[in-house]
Amino acid sequence: MTTAQLDAAPRGEVEHVFALPHTPGAVPGLRRRIRTVLADWHLATDIAEDVLLVASELLTNAIVHALPPATLTLSRSRAETCRTVRVEVTDRGPATPTGLPASAPDPDEHGRGLGIVTTLASRCGIHVHSGGTSRWAEMRFGRG
């Protein structure tokens, strides 16, 4: 991200919250909404693509494994030396699935999502709270 792009974005923290429909077709629609938010934040294309990939993986994980209802929170904070985009998906379920699926997923098709999140994120984790579980990832850009 260039200095001009960072300076064009408003200072402070901005947050968007989206309800996550618990259907397999929900991710593409949410990706379009996220892309619009990231464009409004003037993120460089490569950074926006990484954020979209992280969001897609967390959203897909929630659709496959979580208990509805679920929400996506996309936020941006801007300090003097570092900018952060945070993607957080919260659902009503426990941190780990309580049962095994009827058939094991094909390892060539599934199971790499959280590895992708870990690789692209500056920090990521799981927060268990009274309302369920939040899986989050932060991506930092700029100096610092």
LINVEN-V993411 format. One record per residue. N is the residue number from 1. RES is the residue in one letter. PHI is phi as a letter, one per 20 degrees, with the letter a starting at -180 (* if undefined). PSI is psi in degrees with one decimal (* if undefined). BURIAL is b if it has 16 or more other C-alpha atoms within 10 Angstrom, else e. Layout:
n=N res=RES phi=PHI psi=PSI burial=BURIAL
n=N res=RES phi=PHI psi=PSI burial=BURIAL
This chain:
n=1 res=M phi=* psi=136.7 burial=e
n=2 res=T phi=e psi=160.5 burial=e
n=3 res=T phi=f psi=-38.1 burial=e
n=4 res=A phi=f psi=-40.3 burial=e
n=5 res=Q phi=f psi=-42.4 burial=e
n=6 res=L phi=f psi=-40.7 burial=b
n=7 res=D phi=f psi=-24.2 burial=e
n=8 res=A phi=f psi=-25.1 burial=e
n=9 res=A phi=f psi=143.4 burial=e
n=10 res=P phi=f psi=147.6 burial=e
n=11 res=R phi=f psi=161.1 burial=e
n=12 res=G phi=n psi=-163.0 burial=e
n=13 res=E phi=d psi=137.9 burial=e
n=14 res=V phi=c psi=139.2 burial=e
n=15 res=E phi=c psi=138.9 burial=e
n=16 res=H phi=c psi=136.4 burial=e
n=17 res=V phi=c psi=130.2 burial=e
n=18 res=F phi=c psi=136.0 burial=e
n=19 res=A phi=f psi=142.2 burial=e
n=20 res=L phi=d psi=105.7 burial=b
n=21 res=P phi=f psi=136.6 burial=b
n=22 res=H phi=e psi=60.0 burial=b
n=23 res=T phi=c psi=147.5 burial=e
n=24 res=P phi=g psi=-30.7 burial=e
n=25 res=G phi=e psi=4.0 burial=e
n=26 res=A phi=f psi=-31.5 burial=e
n=27 res=V phi=f psi=-47.2 burial=b
n=28 res=P phi=g psi=-40.2 burial=e
n=29 res=G phi=f psi=-42.2 burial=e
n=30 res=L phi=f psi=-36.6 burial=b
n=31 res=R phi=g psi=-41.2 burial=b
n=32 res=R phi=f psi=-42.4 burial=e
n=33 res=R phi=f psi=-40.9 burial=e
n=34 res=I phi=f psi=-44.1 burial=b
n=35 res=R phi=g psi=-40.5 burial=b
n=36 res=T phi=f psi=-44.4 burial=e
n=37 res=V phi=f psi=-46.3 burial=b
n=38 res=L phi=f psi=-36.3 burial=b
n=39 res=A phi=f psi=-40.1 burial=e
n=40 res=D phi=f psi=-28.0 burial=e
n=41 res=W phi=e psi=-1.5 burial=b
n=42 res=H phi=m psi=37.2 burial=b
n=43 res=L phi=f psi=144.4 burial=b
n=44 res=A phi=f psi=150.9 burial=e
n=45 res=T phi=g psi=-44.2 burial=e
n=46 res=D phi=f psi=-37.6 burial=e
n=47 res=I phi=f psi=-45.0 burial=b
n=48 res=A phi=f psi=-39.5 burial=b
n=49 res=E phi=f psi=-39.3 burial=e
n=50 res=D phi=f psi=-42.7 burial=b
n=51 res=V phi=f psi=-42.8 burial=b
n=52 res=L phi=f psi=-40.2 burial=b
n=53 res=L phi=f psi=-45.1 burial=b
n=54 res=V phi=f psi=-46.1 burial=b
n=55 res=A phi=f psi=-43.4 burial=b
n=56 res=S phi=f psi=-42.8 burial=b
n=57 res=E phi=f psi=-43.8 burial=b
n=58 res=L phi=f psi=-38.9 burial=b
n=59 res=L phi=f psi=-45.3 burial=b
n=60 res=T phi=f psi=-41.3 burial=b
n=61 res=N phi=g psi=-42.0 burial=b
n=62 res=A phi=f psi=-41.0 burial=b
n=63 res=I phi=f psi=-39.4 burial=b
n=64 res=V phi=f psi=-40.7 burial=e
n=65 res=H phi=d psi=-19.4 burial=b
n=66 res=A phi=e psi=167.3 burial=b
n=67 res=L phi=e psi=128.2 burial=b
n=68 res=P phi=f psi=161.1 burial=b
n=69 res=P phi=e psi=157.1 burial=b
n=70 res=A phi=c psi=153.6 burial=b
n=71 res=T phi=c psi=151.6 burial=b
n=72 res=L phi=d psi=128.8 burial=b
n=73 res=T phi=d psi=124.3 burial=b
n=74 res=L phi=d psi=120.8 burial=b
n=75 res=S phi=c psi=156.2 burial=b
n=76 res=R phi=c psi=133.0 burial=b
n=77 res=S phi=c psi=151.5 burial=b
n=78 res=R phi=c psi=106.3 burial=b
n=79 res=A phi=e psi=179.8 burial=e
n=80 res=E phi=f psi=-35.7 burial=e
n=81 res=T phi=d psi=-10.9 burial=e
n=82 res=C phi=b psi=141.7 burial=e
n=83 res=R phi=d psi=142.6 burial=b
n=84 res=T phi=c psi=135.2 burial=b
n=85 res=V phi=d psi=129.7 burial=b
n=86 res=R phi=d psi=131.8 burial=b
n=87 res=V phi=d psi=125.3 burial=b
n=88 res=E phi=c psi=129.5 burial=b
n=89 res=V phi=d psi=122.9 burial=b
n=90 res=T phi=d psi=135.3 burial=b
n=91 res=D phi=c psi=177.2 burial=b
n=92 res=R phi=e psi=-0.7 burial=b
n=93 res=G phi=e psi=176.8 burial=b
n=94 res=P phi=f psi=170.0 burial=b
n=95 res=A phi=f psi=-31.6 burial=b
n=96 res=T phi=c psi=146.8 burial=e
n=97 res=P phi=g psi=143.2 burial=e
n=98 res=T phi=e psi=-18.6 burial=e
n=99 res=G phi=c psi=162.6 burial=e
n=100 res=L phi=e psi=148.2 burial=e
n=101 res=P phi=f psi=157.4 burial=e
n=102 res=A phi=g psi=-37.8 burial=e
n=103 res=S phi=c psi=141.4 burial=e
n=104 res=A phi=f psi=138.1 burial=e
n=105 res=P phi=f psi=152.0 burial=e
n=106 res=D phi=f psi=120.7 burial=e
n=107 res=P phi=f psi=-20.1 burial=e
n=108 res=D phi=f psi=-18.6 burial=e
n=109 res=E phi=d psi=-23.3 burial=e
n=110 res=H phi=c psi=164.3 burial=e
n=111 res=G phi=n psi=-1.2 burial=e
n=112 res=R phi=d psi=-6.5 burial=e
n=113 res=G phi=g psi=-48.2 burial=b
n=114 res=L phi=f psi=-27.2 burial=e
n=115 res=G phi=f psi=-39.1 burial=e
n=116 res=I phi=f psi=-44.4 burial=e
n=117 res=V phi=g psi=-47.3 burial=b
n=118 res=T phi=f psi=-39.0 burial=e
n=119 res=T phi=f psi=-42.6 burial=e
n=120 res=L phi=e psi=-25.9 burial=b
n=121 res=A phi=e psi=147.6 burial=b
n=122 res=S phi=f psi=-37.9 burial=e
n=123 res=R phi=b psi=148.7 burial=e
n=124 res=C phi=b psi=162.9 burial=b
n=125 res=G phi=r psi=-172.1 burial=e
n=126 res=I phi=c psi=135.1 burial=e
n=127 res=H phi=c psi=117.1 burial=e
n=128 res=V phi=e psi=130.5 burial=e
n=129 res=H phi=b psi=177.4 burial=e
n=130 res=S phi=f psi=-25.5 burial=e
n=131 res=G phi=e psi=-3.2 burial=e
n=132 res=G phi=p psi=-132.6 burial=b
n=133 res=T phi=c psi=138.0 burial=b
n=134 res=S phi=d psi=128.3 burial=b
n=135 res=R phi=d psi=129.4 burial=b
n=136 res=W phi=c psi=158.9 burial=b
n=137 res=A phi=b psi=139.3 burial=b
n=138 res=E phi=d psi=138.4 burial=b
n=139 res=M phi=c psi=120.6 burial=b
n=140 res=R phi=d psi=142.4 burial=b
n=141 res=F phi=c psi=152.3 burial=b
n=142 res=G phi=n psi=-168.7 burial=e
n=143 res=R phi=f psi=162.6 burial=e
n=144 res=G phi=o psi=* burial=e
